[in-house]
């Protein structure tokens, strides 16, 4: 039987949740829309089935089934609506990681978001609070979103480090800002490229352990840009032998994830 894991993407409507799903996976798995109408009006799931060689090379392969849940945006932030909305998400997905999205200028009730974060932390669900579409509302609004995230998370854990535009709160949560697709405003001559996705992926990698870590790695296994760009950091984090990896790639091809993930598994489950 496959080991089953879930990842939930949630937040207000029209903040780029589906776009973030695609950016994380490195391919188009979720339907997106550039209009003011939300592209996701019901819970949608995208199943990724992976097979890998066991850490014990003599044993059979291990099957992983990861479901990414793309959830409808919150339109009403009343207590009853929010708790009903998130309770449904948690009951249906029981995720290893909850990624909450808010864009500059989007509305959220911090007391209700606090309830969500507290529920996740008590349930051992890692929380990633992400300011999406970081350039869409200007620096002041982006800073306000990140300050709100920081203020909320410090209720549960002190900030332990601040690296690569990511604030970490032990191994329970992080917050950051990303630009999932190119942002362009022709009227004022502004064009910003994709930013923060690789760092977010890596930040979650550093925060998870054991099977949850492996499941996350398989979630982003087809994101070739991440693996090629962040390879050295991943190799350093898990103390993977560079000569061994280079030999594997030279002999068998350039699919970095295919060879890195089993090495990460060995490091993750090493006694």
C-alpha positions in Angstrom: 0.0 0.0 0.0 1.3 3.5 -0.9 2.2 5.9 1.8 -0.4 8.7 1.5 0.3 12.4 2.2 -1.6 15.6 1.7 -0.7 19.3 1.2 -3.4 22.0 1.5 -3.2 25.4 -0.3 -5.7 27.9 1.2 -6.5 31.6 1.7 -8.6 34.4 0.5 -10.1 34.4 -3.0 -8.1 35.7 -6.0 -4.7 35.7 -4.3 -3.0 33.2 -6.7 -3.4 29.9 -4.8 -3.7 27.8 -8.0 -0.8 29.7 -9.6 1.3 28.9 -6.6 0.4 25.2 -6.9 1.7 25.2 -10.4 4.9 27.1 -9.5 5.7 24.6 -6.7 5.0 21.5 -8.8 7.0 23.0 -11.7 4.2 22.2 -14.2 0.6 23.1 -14.8 -1.5 20.9 -12.7 -4.1 23.5 -11.5 -6.5 25.6 -13.5 -5.8 29.3 -13.2 -7.5 32.5 -14.3 -6.3 36.1 -14.9 -9.8 37.5 -14.4 -11.3 38.9 -11.2 -13.3 35.7 -10.9 -11.9 33.0 -8.7 -10.7 29.9 -10.7 -11.4 27.5 -7.8 -14.9 27.4 -6.5 -14.7 24.0 -4.8 -12.1 21.7 -3.2 -9.9 20.3 -6.0 -7.2 17.7 -5.6 -4.2 16.8 -7.7 -2.8 13.4 -7.1 0.9 12.7 -7.6 2.0 9.0 -7.5 5.6 8.3 -7.0 7.7 5.1 -6.8 11.1 5.0 -5.3 13.8 2.5 -4.3 13.7 1.6 -0.7 16.5 3.0 1.6 17.4 -0.6 2.1 18.5 -1.5 -1.5 17.6 -5.1 -1.0 14.0 -4.3 -0.3 11.3 -3.5 -2.8 10.4 0.0 -3.9 8.2 2.3 -1.8 5.1 3.9 -3.2 4.2 7.5 -2.3 0.9 9.1 -3.1 0.7 12.9 -2.6 -2.5 14.8 -2.9 -2.3 18.6 -3.4 -5.5 20.2 -2.3 -6.4 23.5 -4.1 -9.1 25.1 -2.0 -11.7 27.7 -2.8 -11.0 31.2 -1.5 -12.6 32.6 1.6 -15.2 35.3 0.7 -16.7 35.8 4.1 -14.5 36.1 7.2 -17.2 35.5 9.8 -16.3 33.1 12.7 -18.8 30.5 11.6 -17.8 30.6 7.9 -14.1 30.5 8.5 -14.1 27.7 11.0 -16.5 25.7 8.9 -14.4 26.4 5.8 -11.0 25.3 7.4 -12.5 22.4 9.3 -13.7 21.0 6.0 -10.2 21.4 4.5 -8.5 19.8 7.5 -11.0 16.9 7.7 -10.8 16.1 4.0 -7.0 16.6 3.5 -5.3 16.1 6.9 -2.2 17.7 5.4 1.4 17.4 6.3 1.8 21.0 5.3 -0.7 23.9 5.1 0.2 26.8 2.8 -1.8 29.9 3.5 -1.8 32.6 0.8 -2.5 36.3 1.1 -1.6 39.0 -1.5 -0.9 42.7 -0.8 -4.3 44.4 -0.1 -6.3 41.2 0.3 -8.6 41.0 3.3 -8.3 38.6 6.2 -9.4 38.5 9.8 -6.3 37.9 11.8 -8.2 36.4 14.7 -9.7 33.8 12.4 -6.3 33.2 10.7 -4.9 32.7 14.2 -7.5 30.0 14.9 -6.3 28.2 11.7 -2.6 28.4 12.6 -3.3 27.3 16.2 -5.3 24.3 14.9 -2.5 23.3 12.5 0.2 23.6 15.1 -1.7 21.5 17.6 -2.3 18.9 14.9 1.5 18.8 14.0 0.8 20.4 10.6 3.6 22.6 9.3 2.4 26.1 8.4 3.8 28.2 5.6 2.2 31.7 5.5 3.0 33.2 2.0 2.4 36.6 0.7 1.7 35.9 -3.0 1.7 38.3 -5.9 4.2 40.3 -3.9 4.5 43.2 -6.3 0.8 43.6 -7.0 0.0 46.1 -4.2 3.3 47.9 -3.5 5.9 47.7 -0.8 3.7 49.1 2.0 0.9 46.6 1.6 3.4 43.7 1.2 5.2 44.7 4.4 1.9 44.9 6.3 1.0 41.3 5.2 4.4 40.0 6.3 4.2 41.9 9.6 0.8 40.4 10.3 2.2 36.9 9.6 5.2 37.5 11.8 3.1 38.9 14.7 0.8 35.9 14.4 3.5 33.2 14.4 5.4 34.7 17.3 2.4 33.8 19.5 3.4 30.1 19.0 7.2 30.1 18.5 10.0 32.7 18.6 11.6 33.4 15.2 14.7 31.2 15.0 16.3 32.5 11.8 15.8 34.9 8.9 17.4 33.7 5.7 16.8 34.3 2.0 13.7 36.4 2.7 12.2 33.7 4.8 11.5 33.9 8.6 11.5 30.6 10.4 9.7 29.7 13.6 11.4 26.5 14.7 10.1 23.5 12.7 6.5 24.6 13.1 6.1 27.5 10.6 7.7 30.0 8.3 6.5 33.1 6.4 7.8 34.7 3.2 6.7 36.5 0.0 6.8 35.1 -3.6 6.0 36.1 -7.1 4.7 32.9 -8.8 4.6 34.3 -12.3 6.0 37.4 -14.1 4.4 40.6 -12.9 4.2 43.4 -15.4 2.6 46.9 -15.3 3.1 48.5 -18.7 1.6 51.8 -17.6 4.4 52.5 -15.1 7.1 50.4 -16.8 7.5 47.8 -14.1 8.3 44.1 -14.9 9.3 41.6 -12.2 10.3 38.0 -12.7 9.4 34.9 -10.7 10.8 35.2 -7.2 10.9 33.3 -4.0 9.5 29.9 -5.2 12.8 28.0 -4.9 13.5 29.5 -1.5 10.0 28.6 -0.3 10.4 25.0 -1.5 13.9 24.8 0.1 12.6 26.3 3.3 9.9 23.7 3.7 12.5 21.0 2.9 14.7 22.2 5.8 11.6 22.2 8.2 10.2 18.7 7.6 11.5 15.3 8.7 11.4 11.7 7.8 8.4 10.6 5.6 7.0 14.1 5.5 10.3 15.4 4.1 10.3 12.6 1.4 6.7 13.3 0.5 7.4 17.0 0.0 10.4 16.2 -2.2 8.3 14.0 -4.3 5.7 16.7 -4.5 8.2 19.0 -6.2 10.1 16.2 -8.0 9.3 17.5 -11.5 10.3 21.1 -10.7 13.5 20.9 -12.7 14.2 24.6 -12.2 14.3 24.1 -8.4 16.6 21.0 -8.5 19.0 22.5 -10.9 19.1 25.9 -9.2 19.2 24.7 -5.6 21.2 21.5 -6.1 24.2 22.6 -4.2 22.2 23.8 -1.2 20.3 20.5 -1.1 23.6 18.5 -1.3 25.1 20.6 1.5 22.0 20.3 3.7 22.0 16.5 3.6 25.7 16.1 3.4 25.5 14.2 0.2 28.7 13.1 -1.6 29.1 15.4 -4.6 31.4 12.9 -6.5 28.7 10.1 -6.1 26.0 12.4 -7.4 28.1 13.6 -10.3 28.9 10.1 -11.3 25.2 9.1 -11.2 24.3 12.0 -13.4 27.1 11.4 -15.9 26.2 7.8 -16.2 22.4 7.9 -16.2 21.3 11.4 -17.3 20.5 14.8 -16.0 17.3 14.2 -14.1 18.7 15.5 -10.8 15.6 14.8 -8.7 15.6 11.1 -9.6 19.0 10.6 -8.0 18.9 13.3 -5.3 15.7 12.1 -3.6 16.9 8.6 -2.8 20.1 10.1 -1.3 17.9 12.5 0.7 15.9 9.5 1.9 19.0 7.8 3.1 20.1 11.0 5.0 16.6 11.5 6.4 16.2 8.0 7.8 19.9 7.6 8.9 20.1 6.3 12.4 
